């Protein structure tokens, strides 16, 4: 019943512009001891374990959906935001929590670290109808994927017994853990994608399972090596997602479904853990700390981090306001509870109120801000959906190509595709009817094509199809790398 209600609630959240996390949290609160369910649940340890497991799946799903071509140009700026920007945000927020609310420095630093992680899923759930420049979306995706790792390390360090005496040692440990996690993630992702490309599994349904298993293995290997498992799983999933694996649309759909289940379960449990009648005294401190975070810490971290990259002020403004907080801060707030930090329950309540209130404020206003800054008006052609099934015995591939609305392949004749020798369109499915096309057959939006290619020209055929989809029949007239082929 919880799953059914949560799925139905996505419809409500998409129309209202609110991230679905608020709906799932509300379900958990309603089921809790102060709600109609009256379920008494107060295990921070169980919540932390479930939260970590769900976060691994969510990061894997996010990495699989991250397009390397979009984040490659902004990778340096995103990495600076996820490291130096996090440090600025932690320091400024902690100072505000200490001076404005009166928290002791250890509690203030924990809160500063906890709320410094952004959530791309929350951002894009409210921006899905507003097309943004690739640089903005790429920066938000990469930053949210990378900044979880250093934030987790900081929260654990601040929550352990005893003060942090030598900051340079802490910074060195963070750098080492990130380096180990990155190396393991890249290695597992590369070997995993190589294996899936060269081993034909007996059933297409095994590919999604194998991909998710490889991604979770990256987390396990990174954690066992005392590195950042979260960074490892994100990088491994990103490499798998950009490796042009067989049966990719089915794999992507499977991962997305697991990601939804992980989000629903995680937020419902977090909603169960909170006790609403205890939140009253923490509302004002949460509002003050959130104000410092939203209006001072986040903008300052964006401006200082992006200063060397000459990012336009409009994009900096949107990036500052788009730093939505999602599940990660609430999960991280359970770490001091498990470690027995003094005042940890208050920290959890403050973080919970902060995330809910400022998501309600920032979420609905993001599309308006994007349009006001004239960042939400540039539409771009929809990418092709291409699924590949390996024909191992025949040393070939069967590409299933879907032509979406907005594709410039609409109106192009089959002969004008100019596929490389060794590739041919063998079947067209249009309005639930299939036929063998002629060279003069005109393709239309909504068509599904079956393209057979030999193994050596498989990548060239896909590049050419994408080039025509984005540049039309004249794409790359003087060669295969014409306008739009880089997409």
N, C-alpha and C positions, 0 to 999 in steps of 0.2 A: 504493500500500500504506500509506503514511503517513497519507493521508486516511482510508482505511477503518479503520485501527487507531485513529486519533484519534476518529472518529465512534463507534466501539464503546466507546471509553474514557469517553465522556460518560456512558454508562449507569453505569459503575463510580463515577465521581465524584459523580453525583447520589445514589446510594445511600449512599456513605460520608460525604457532607457536605463533601467537599473540593472547592475550586475546580478546574476542569478545567485551569487553567494549569499546575498541578503535573504532571499527566499528560503534557501536551504538552512541557514542559521535560524530563521524563524520557525521552520518545521521542528528543528531540534529543541528550541525553547518551548514550543507548544507541547512537545512530548515530555518535557522535563518536569521536575518536582513542583514548579510554580505554574505549570500549564495544565491542559486537560488530560495529558497522559499520566502525570504524577510518577514518572520514572525517576528514581533516585540513583544518580550516577555521579561519582565524585573522584574517579581514578585518573589523576593526571598522568600517571605512568602508562596506562593503557591508551589514553588519548595521544600521548607522544608517540608511542609505537605505531598506532594506526595512522597518525599524521605523517610520520616519516615514510611509511609504506605508500600512502596515497601520494605524497609529494614526489616519490621516485617515479610513479606511474605518470603523474602530471608533467614532470620534467621530460620524461621520455616522449610523451605525446607532443609536447611543445617542441622538442628538438626535431622530431620527425616532420613537423610541419614548417620548420624554419628553412627558408630558401637561401642557400649560400650566395646566390647572385645578388640578393637584396641586402644581406648583412655584410658582405665583403667590403664594400666601400666605406661602411661606417664602423667596421670592427675596432679600429683604434679608439675612436671616440667612445664607443660603447664600453670597451674595457676600462678606459679611464673613469667613466661614470660609475662602473660597477666596483671600482677599487678606491680611487682617490675620492670620487663623489660620495661613496658610502662613508668614508672616514670623515669628510666634512659634515655630512648629515648627522652622523652619530655624535660628533663633538658639539655641534650647535644645538641639537635636540636635547642632549644630556644637560648642557648648560641651562637651557630653558626649564627643564624639569627640576633642576636643583634650585634655581633662583626664583622661579614663579610658583612652583608647587611645594618646594621645601623638602624634596626627596633627598636622602643621603646619596653621595656620589656613586656608590656601587649600584643602587637601584636606578639612579638616573642614567648611568651608562648602559645598564641592561635594557631599559626602555628605549634609549636612543638607538641601540643596535637592533632591537627587535623590530622597530617600525621603519627601519631604513631599507627594507626589501620591498621592491615593487612587484606588481603582478600583471603580466601582459594579458592573461586571460580576462582579468577584470576590465582592463582598458579596451580590449578589442570586442568584448561583449557589448559595449555601449557605442563603439565606433564602427561596427560591422556595416552600417549603412552609409558611412562617410568615407569615401576613398581618400586616402592621405598620400602624400609624396613617399616614394620608396625609402628615402633617407630617414623620415620620421618613423615609419613602421619598423624599418630594420633596426634603428637605434633602440626603440622600445622593446622589441623582441629580444635582441641580443643582451641588452642591459638586464632585463628581468631573468633571462636564463643564466647569466653569469653572476649576478649579485647575491643570489641565495647562498653560494658557497662561502664567501668571506663573512657574510652576516652570521651564518651558523657557527663558524669558528669563533667569532667575537662573542656571541651570546654564551657559548659553552665556556670560553675563557673567563668571562665576567661572572659566571654562575658557579664556578668552582671555588672551593674553600681557599681563603686567603686572598690578599690584594695582588694585583698585577704590578710587580716591582720594576721590571725592566721592559720598557715598551719596545725597544729594538729587538729583544728576543721574541716577543709576541709577533711583531711584524715579520721577523724571519721565519717563524713557524707558519704563519699564514701563507707567506710566499712559497715555502716548501710544500705545504699541503696542496696548494693550488697547482703547483708545477707537477706534483705526482699525479693528482687527479686528471689534469689535462693530458699528460703523457699516456696514462692508462686508457682514458676515454678515446683518444685518437687511435691507439693501437687496437683496442677491442672493436671499435667501429670499422677500421680498415679491414681487419681480418674477417670480421663478421660479414661485411658486404662482399668481400672477395669469395668467401665460402658460399654464400647464397647465390652468387652469380654463376658459380662453376659446378654446383651440385643441384641437379633437377630433383626436387622432392616429388613424391608420388601423388600428392594431393595439394591443390591450391590453398586449401584452408590451413596447411601447415606453415606457409610463409609468414602470415601475421603472428603466429605463435612464436616462430623462431626469431623474428625481429624483436618482439618484446622481450623474449628471454635473453637475447644478446644484450639489449639495453640494460636490463636489470643486472646481468652479469657484470657489466661495467661498473655499476654502483658497488656491487659486492667486492670486486677486485680492488677498487679504489679505497674502500673503507678498510679492507684487510691490510692494505699496504700503508695505512695511516696517512692516506691522502684524502682529498675532497671527493667523496663518492657522488655528491650532487653534481659537481662539475663534470665528473667522468660520465655519468649517465646522460647528461645533456649533450656533451660533445659526441659521444658514441651514437646517440640517436640522430643527431644532426648529420653525421657522416652517412648513416644508413639511409636517412631521408633524402639525401642528394646523390645516391649511388645508382639510381635508375634500376631498382630491383624488380624482379618479376612480380606480377600481380599487385602492383603498387596501390591502385585505388582501393582494393579490398583490404590491404594491410593498413592503409591510412584510416579507413572507416572503422576497422577493428580497434585500432589504437585510440581513435576518438571516442568510441563507445566505452572503452576501459577508463579513459580520462574522465568522462562524465560520471561513471560509477564511483570513481575515486573521489571526485569533488563532492558528490552528493553524500557519500558515507562520511567523509571527513568533516564537512560542515555540520551535518546533523549531529555527529558526536560532539563537536565543539559547542553546538547549541545546547546539548544535554549537560555539558560540564559547567556552563555558566549558571549562576543563581541570580535571577533578575532582581529579587528584593534586596540583594546586597550591593547593587550597582549605584544606588542613589548618592552616596557620599563621594563616588569617584567620577561623577559626570563632569563637574566643573574642572577638576585636574585634567581629565582626558581632553576637554575642549581647549584648555590653555596649551597643553603639550601639542595637540593636533594643530593648533593655530601657529605655534612656533615652527612645527615641522613643515606645514603646507605653505606658509607665507614667507618664511625666512630660510630654513634649512634646505629644503628642496630647491628653491630657486637659486640660492647661493651655490649649492653643489653643481647645478647645471651650468651656471655662468662660468664658474672657475674651471670646471672640467672641460667645457667646450670652447674656452677662450682660444686655444691654439688652433682650432679647426675651422674658424670663421663661419660658424653656423649662423644663418639669419636670425634676427631677434624674434621673428614670428614663430619660427620652429623652436627656439629656446623657450618661448612663453608656453607653447603647447606642451613641450616636454616637461616643463616645471609643473604644470597643472595636471598632467596625465600620470603623475606618480601615484596611481591608486594602490592601496594596500588590500591584499586579499587574504588567503588562508595562511600564508607563511608566517606573518607576525603573530597570529593567534596560536599557531602550533609552537613557535619558538617561545612564546610566553609560558608554555608548560615546562620548559627546561629548568628555570629557577624553582618552580614548584617541586619538581622531582628531586632537585638537589638540596631542597630545604633552605633556600635563601630567605632571610628575614623579610617579611612584607611581600612575599611572592604572590599571594592571593590578590593583593591590591594591584600588583603589576599586571596580572592577568585581567582583572576587571577594567583597569584603565585602558589597556590595549584593546580589549573587546569593544568598549564604548567608542574609542577613537576610530577604529576601523569601520564600525557601523555608521557613525555620524558623518564622517568625512567621505565615505563612499556615497551616502545619500546626497551630500552636497556636490561633490565633484562629478559623479557619474552622469546625472542628467544634463549637466552644463558643458560637458566635453564636446558633444556635436555642435552646440551653439558657438563655443569658442573656436572650434576648427573652422566653421563657416565665417565667423567674424574676422579671423586672421587670414581668410582666403586660402586656407590650406585644404579645404574639403571639396574643391570644385574641379580638380583635375581628375577626370576619369581615364581609365586606361583599359585597353583591350583585354578581355578575359583570356586566360591561358587555356591551352588545350588540355583535355584529360586524356592521357595516353597510358594504356595498360599493356604490358608486355608479357607474353607467355612464351617461354623458351621451347623450341622444337629441337631438342638435343640430338636426336638420331638423324635429323635432316639438316643439321648445322644451320638452322635458321631461326627466325623469330616471327611471331604473329602479333602485330600491333593493333590494338583496339583504340580508335581515335574518336573522341566525341567533340563536335563543333559547338561551342557555347554561343549564347547571344553576345553580340559585340565583337565576335571574331571576324577579322578581315578575310578569312577563308570563304566567307559567304559570297557567292557569285563567281568563284574561281572555277574554271574547268579543270577536269582531272589532268589533262595534258599540261596545263599551266602550272601544276605543282612542281614539275621538273624534278622528280625524284631521281636519285642516283641509280645507275645501272645495277640491277640486282634487287630492286625494290619496286613493288607495284600495288596499286589499289585493286583488290580482288572482289570486294563486295561493299555495297552501300545499303544501309538500313534507314528508311525514311518513312515516317508515319506508320511504323509497325509492318512495313513491307520491305522486303530485301530484293535486290537485283544486282546483276553484274554490270558495272558501269562501262560506258564507252569513253574514249579519249575526250569526246565533246560533252560529256555529262557535266552539268553545272552543279556544284556543291551548294548546300544551303545550311543555314544555322539549324541546329537540332539533328543533323545527320550523324550517323555513326558509321565509321569506315573500318574495314579490315584491310590492313596493309601487311603484306608478306615481304620480308627482307631476308637476304642472306646474312650470315653472321658478320662478315667484314664491314658491311655498309649499314648495320643497324643504327649506330649513333649518328651517322651522316643523314640517314633518312629522317630520324626524329628531329635533328637540327633544322632540316629543310621544312618539315611540317610546321614547326614552331615559327620559323621565319615568315612563312606565308600567312600564318594565323595573325601575326602582329604587323606585317608590312604589306600584305596583299600580294597580288600576282607579280608585281614588279620587285618584290623583295630580293635583294642580292642578285640583281640582273647580271652583274659582272663576276659573280662568284657565289659560293655557298654561304659566306659570312656577310650577308647583306643586312639591310636595315631590319632590325627586330630579331635577327638570328641569335643574338646574345641572350635573348630571353628564353 
